[in-house]
Amino acid sequence: MKKIVVLTGAGISAESGIKTFRDADGLWEGHDIMEVASPQGFTKNPKLVLDFYNQRRKQLLTVQPNEAHKALTSLETDFNVHIITQNVDDLHERAGSSNVLHLHGELLKVRSTVNENDIVPWKKDVNLGDLCSNGHQLRPHIVWFGEQVPLLDTAVAITQTADILLIIGTSMQVYPAAGLIDFIKLGTPIYFVDPKPSLNASQYEHLTIIKDTAAKGVPKLVADLIKTKA
Ligand code: APR
Protein backbone atom coordinates (compact mmCIF):
# COMPACT_ATOMS: atom_id res chain seq x y z
CA MET A 1 0.00 0.00 0.00
CA LYS A 2 1.25 3.47 -0.82
CA LYS A 3 1.71 5.88 2.04
CA ILE A 4 -0.25 9.14 1.94
CA VAL A 5 0.77 11.85 4.37
CA VAL A 6 -1.76 14.63 4.89
CA LEU A 7 -0.71 17.95 6.39
CA THR A 8 -3.77 19.88 7.52
CA GLY A 9 -4.29 23.38 8.87
CA ALA A 10 -7.13 25.54 10.12
CA GLY A 11 -8.73 25.69 6.65
CA ILE A 12 -9.91 22.08 6.83
CA SER A 13 -12.03 22.91 9.87
CA ALA A 14 -13.30 26.28 8.56
CA GLU A 15 -16.44 24.76 7.03
CA SER A 16 -17.18 23.06 10.34
CA GLY A 17 -17.43 26.56 11.83
CA ILE A 18 -14.01 27.01 13.43
CA LYS A 19 -12.33 30.24 12.41
CA THR A 20 -8.89 30.21 10.79
CA PHE A 21 -6.08 32.29 12.28
CA ARG A 22 -4.90 34.51 9.47
CA ASP A 23 -8.09 35.24 7.56
CA ALA A 24 -9.13 38.05 9.93
CA ASP A 25 -6.52 40.82 10.16
CA GLY A 26 -4.24 39.02 12.56
CA LEU A 27 -7.00 38.74 15.13
CA TRP A 28 -8.11 35.38 16.35
CA GLU A 29 -11.69 35.43 17.62
CA GLY A 30 -11.10 39.09 18.51
CA HIS A 31 -7.73 38.62 20.22
CA ASP A 32 -4.15 39.39 19.32
CA ILE A 33 -2.69 35.92 18.71
CA MET A 34 0.36 36.65 20.87
CA GLU A 35 -1.83 37.61 23.83
CA VAL A 36 -3.54 34.25 23.89
CA ALA A 37 -1.05 31.88 22.28
CA SER A 38 2.32 32.58 23.84
CA PRO A 39 3.96 31.79 27.19
CA GLN A 40 4.40 35.55 27.70
CA GLY A 41 0.67 36.10 27.21
CA PHE A 42 -0.08 33.36 29.75
CA THR A 43 2.32 34.85 32.31
CA LYS A 44 0.83 38.31 31.80
CA ASN A 45 -2.81 37.32 32.03
CA PRO A 46 -3.38 33.62 32.76
CA LYS A 47 -7.11 34.06 33.33
CA LEU A 48 -7.62 35.66 29.92
CA VAL A 49 -5.73 32.81 28.26
CA LEU A 50 -7.56 30.07 30.18
CA ASP A 51 -10.91 31.72 29.41
CA PHE A 52 -9.99 32.02 25.75
CA TYR A 53 -9.26 28.31 25.46
CA ASN A 54 -12.31 27.50 27.59
CA GLN A 55 -14.41 29.23 24.94
CA ARG A 56 -12.61 27.41 22.11
CA ARG A 57 -13.14 24.06 23.91
CA LYS A 58 -16.86 24.79 24.43
CA GLN A 59 -17.21 25.75 20.78
CA LEU A 60 -15.40 22.60 19.63
CA LEU A 61 -17.95 20.45 21.41
CA THR A 62 -20.72 22.06 19.32
CA VAL A 63 -19.20 21.57 15.84
CA GLN A 64 -18.92 18.51 13.62
CA PRO A 65 -16.40 17.09 11.12
CA ASN A 66 -17.13 18.20 7.55
CA GLU A 67 -16.93 16.45 4.17
CA ALA A 68 -13.17 16.98 3.99
CA HIS A 69 -12.45 15.26 7.31
CA LYS A 70 -14.82 12.47 6.33
CA ALA A 71 -13.38 11.98 2.83
CA LEU A 72 -9.87 11.50 4.23
CA THR A 73 -11.05 8.50 6.24
CA SER A 74 -12.12 6.69 3.06
CA LEU A 75 -8.54 6.82 1.76
CA GLU A 76 -7.63 4.29 4.43
CA THR A 77 -9.09 1.36 2.48
CA ASP A 78 -6.53 1.81 -0.29
CA PHE A 79 -3.64 3.68 1.32
CA ASN A 80 -1.60 3.81 4.47
CA VAL A 81 -2.74 7.24 5.67
CA HIS A 82 -0.98 9.47 8.20
CA ILE A 83 -2.49 12.80 9.12
CA ILE A 84 -0.23 15.47 10.56
CA THR A 85 -2.44 18.31 11.70
CA GLN A 86 -1.63 21.76 12.99
CA ASN A 87 -5.16 21.88 14.35
CA VAL A 88 -5.95 21.43 18.01
CA ASP A 89 -9.50 20.24 17.35
CA ASP A 90 -10.44 16.56 17.31
CA LEU A 91 -12.42 16.62 14.07
CA HIS A 92 -10.12 14.18 12.23
CA GLU A 93 -10.55 11.67 15.06
CA ARG A 94 -14.30 12.18 15.23
CA ALA A 95 -14.55 11.66 11.46
CA GLY A 96 -12.79 8.32 12.00
CA SER A 97 -9.16 8.81 10.90
CA SER A 98 -6.85 6.26 12.51
CA ASN A 99 -3.44 7.95 12.54
CA VAL A 100 -3.55 11.58 13.62
CA LEU A 101 -0.56 13.46 14.93
CA HIS A 102 -1.28 16.85 16.52
CA LEU A 103 1.80 19.01 16.00
CA HIS A 104 0.41 21.94 17.98
CA GLY A 105 -1.33 20.08 20.78
CA GLU A 106 -4.95 19.26 21.54
CA LEU A 107 -7.74 21.40 22.90
CA LEU A 108 -9.33 18.46 24.72
CA LYS A 109 -6.23 17.85 26.84
CA VAL A 110 -4.52 19.88 29.54
CA ARG A 111 -1.10 19.62 31.04
CA SER A 112 0.88 20.67 34.06
CA THR A 113 2.54 24.08 33.79
CA VAL A 114 5.65 22.47 35.29
CA ASN A 115 5.85 19.05 33.64
CA GLU A 116 4.98 19.11 29.94
CA ASN A 117 4.66 15.32 29.92
CA ASP A 118 1.92 15.33 32.56
CA ILE A 119 -0.99 15.48 30.11
CA VAL A 120 -4.60 14.54 30.84
CA PRO A 121 -7.85 14.49 28.82
CA TRP A 122 -10.10 17.46 29.69
CA LYS A 123 -13.49 18.52 28.35
CA LYS A 124 -14.64 21.13 30.86
CA ASP A 125 -13.30 24.61 31.66
CA VAL A 126 -9.81 25.07 33.14
CA ASN A 127 -9.69 27.68 35.90
CA LEU A 128 -6.95 29.23 37.99
CA GLY A 129 -6.53 26.83 40.91
CA ASP A 130 -7.12 23.67 38.83
CA LEU A 131 -4.02 21.62 39.64
CA CYS A 132 -2.23 18.57 38.28
CA SER A 133 -1.61 15.55 40.53
CA ASN A 134 1.63 17.19 41.73
CA GLY A 135 -0.10 20.38 42.74
CA HIS A 136 0.86 22.62 39.81
CA GLN A 137 -1.51 24.83 37.82
CA LEU A 138 -2.97 23.20 34.71
CA ARG A 139 -2.74 24.87 31.31
CA PRO A 140 -4.09 24.00 27.85
CA HIS A 141 -2.11 21.28 26.05
CA ILE A 142 -1.32 23.67 23.21
CA VAL A 143 2.04 24.45 21.63
CA TRP A 144 2.26 28.23 21.87
CA PHE A 145 4.45 30.54 19.81
CA GLY A 146 8.06 30.26 20.92
CA GLU A 147 7.60 26.79 22.42
CA GLN A 148 9.20 23.55 21.25
CA VAL A 149 7.17 21.30 18.99
CA PRO A 150 7.67 17.96 20.77
CA LEU A 151 6.28 15.79 17.95
CA LEU A 152 8.30 17.44 15.20
CA ASP A 153 10.85 14.64 14.82
CA THR A 154 8.07 12.07 14.51
CA ALA A 155 6.32 14.26 11.92
CA VAL A 156 9.56 14.61 9.93
CA ALA A 157 10.11 10.84 9.95
CA ILE A 158 6.55 10.25 8.71
CA THR A 159 6.89 12.87 5.97
CA GLN A 160 10.21 11.46 4.75
CA THR A 161 8.56 8.16 3.91
CA ALA A 162 5.49 9.59 2.12
CA ASP A 163 4.67 8.39 -1.40
CA ILE A 164 2.11 11.17 -1.81
CA LEU A 165 1.73 14.40 0.19
CA LEU A 166 -1.59 16.22 0.57
CA ILE A 167 -1.63 19.71 2.07
CA ILE A 168 -5.02 21.08 3.04
CA GLY A 169 -6.09 24.49 4.33
CA THR A 170 -2.91 25.97 5.70
CA SER A 171 -1.26 29.30 5.01
CA MET A 172 2.16 27.59 5.30
CA GLN A 173 3.31 30.58 7.38
CA VAL A 174 4.12 28.88 10.65
CA TYR A 175 7.36 26.97 11.08
CA PRO A 176 8.47 24.31 11.69
CA ALA A 177 5.15 22.83 10.43
CA ALA A 178 5.38 24.59 7.07
CA GLY A 179 8.89 23.23 6.57
CA LEU A 180 7.71 19.61 6.56
CA ILE A 181 7.12 19.87 2.80
CA ASP A 182 10.89 20.04 2.35
CA PHE A 183 11.39 16.56 3.84
CA ILE A 184 9.61 14.61 1.10
CA LYS A 185 11.53 12.30 -1.20
CA LEU A 186 12.46 13.69 -4.59
CA GLY A 187 9.60 13.20 -7.06
CA THR A 188 6.83 12.79 -4.46
CA PRO A 189 3.54 14.16 -5.84
CA ILE A 190 2.07 16.99 -3.75
CA TYR A 191 -1.57 18.11 -3.86
CA PHE A 192 -2.45 21.39 -2.15
CA VAL A 193 -6.13 22.21 -1.52
CA ASP A 194 -6.82 25.79 -0.43
CA PRO A 195 -9.10 28.55 -1.80
CA LYS A 196 -6.24 31.04 -1.42
CA PRO A 197 -3.18 28.86 -1.93
CA SER A 198 0.06 30.33 -0.64
CA LEU A 199 2.21 28.12 -2.87
CA ASN A 200 2.34 28.20 -6.63
CA ALA A 201 2.96 25.27 -8.90
CA SER A 202 6.37 26.53 -10.06
CA GLN A 203 7.79 26.36 -6.51
CA TYR A 204 7.81 22.58 -6.25
CA GLU A 205 8.19 19.83 -8.76
CA HIS A 206 5.08 17.62 -9.00
CA LEU A 207 2.90 20.14 -7.13
CA THR A 208 -0.78 20.26 -8.10
CA ILE A 209 -2.75 23.21 -6.74
CA ILE A 210 -6.47 22.69 -6.17
CA LYS A 211 -7.92 26.14 -5.59
CA ASP A 212 -11.05 25.15 -3.74
CA THR A 213 -12.44 24.86 -0.26
CA ALA A 214 -11.63 21.71 1.68
CA ALA A 215 -15.21 20.42 1.82
CA LYS A 216 -15.46 20.60 -1.99
CA GLY A 217 -11.88 19.93 -3.10
CA VAL A 218 -10.89 17.11 -0.76
CA PRO A 219 -13.72 14.64 -1.58
CA LYS A 220 -12.95 15.09 -5.32
CA LEU A 221 -9.22 14.62 -4.79
CA VAL A 222 -9.80 11.55 -2.60
CA ALA A 223 -12.10 10.01 -5.24
CA ASP A 224 -9.42 10.58 -7.92
CA LEU A 225 -6.67 9.09 -5.77
CA ILE A 226 -8.75 6.02 -5.00
CA LYS A 227 -9.72 5.62 -8.67
CA THR A 228 -6.17 5.78 -9.96
CA LYS A 229 -4.46 4.39 -6.81
CA ALA A 230 -1.92 6.91 -8.05
N1 APR B 1 -11.05 25.23 2.97
C1 APR B 1 -9.71 25.11 2.85
N2 APR B 1 -8.86 26.08 3.23
C2 APR B 1 -9.38 27.21 3.71
C3 APR B 1 -10.76 27.41 3.86
C4 APR B 1 -11.62 26.35 3.45
N3 APR B 1 -12.95 26.45 3.56
N4 APR B 1 -10.97 28.66 4.39
C5 APR B 1 -9.75 29.20 4.57
N5 APR B 1 -8.79 28.34 4.15
C6 APR B 1 -7.34 28.50 4.14
C7 APR B 1 -6.83 29.92 4.03
O1 APR B 1 -6.81 30.30 2.65
C8 APR B 1 -5.44 29.79 4.62
O2 APR B 1 -4.49 29.43 3.62
O3 APR B 1 -6.85 28.03 5.36
C9 APR B 1 -5.60 28.65 5.62
C10 APR B 1 -5.62 29.09 7.07
O4 APR B 1 -4.38 29.63 7.40
P1 APR B 1 -4.05 30.00 8.92
O5 APR B 1 -5.20 30.74 9.49
O6 APR B 1 -2.73 30.65 8.92
O7 APR B 1 -4.00 28.57 9.65
P2 APR B 1 -2.81 27.55 9.76
O8 APR B 1 -1.97 27.53 8.52
O9 APR B 1 -3.40 26.26 10.20
O10 APR B 1 -1.98 28.16 10.95
C11 APR B 1 -0.87 27.47 11.44
O11 APR B 1 -0.63 29.02 13.24
O12 APR B 1 -1.54 30.31 14.96
C12 APR B 1 -0.89 29.14 14.62
O13 APR B 1 -0.73 27.23 15.92
C13 APR B 1 -1.61 27.92 15.06
O14 APR B 1 -1.73 25.77 14.01
C14 APR B 1 -1.81 27.16 13.78
C15 APR B 1 -0.70 27.66 12.91
Residues whose N, C-alpha, C, O or C-beta is under 5 A from the ligand:
A	BS01	APR	G9 A10 G11 I12 A14 E15 T20 F21 R22 D23 Q86 N87 H104 V143 G169 T170 S171 M172 V174 V193 D194 P195 K196 D212 T213 A214
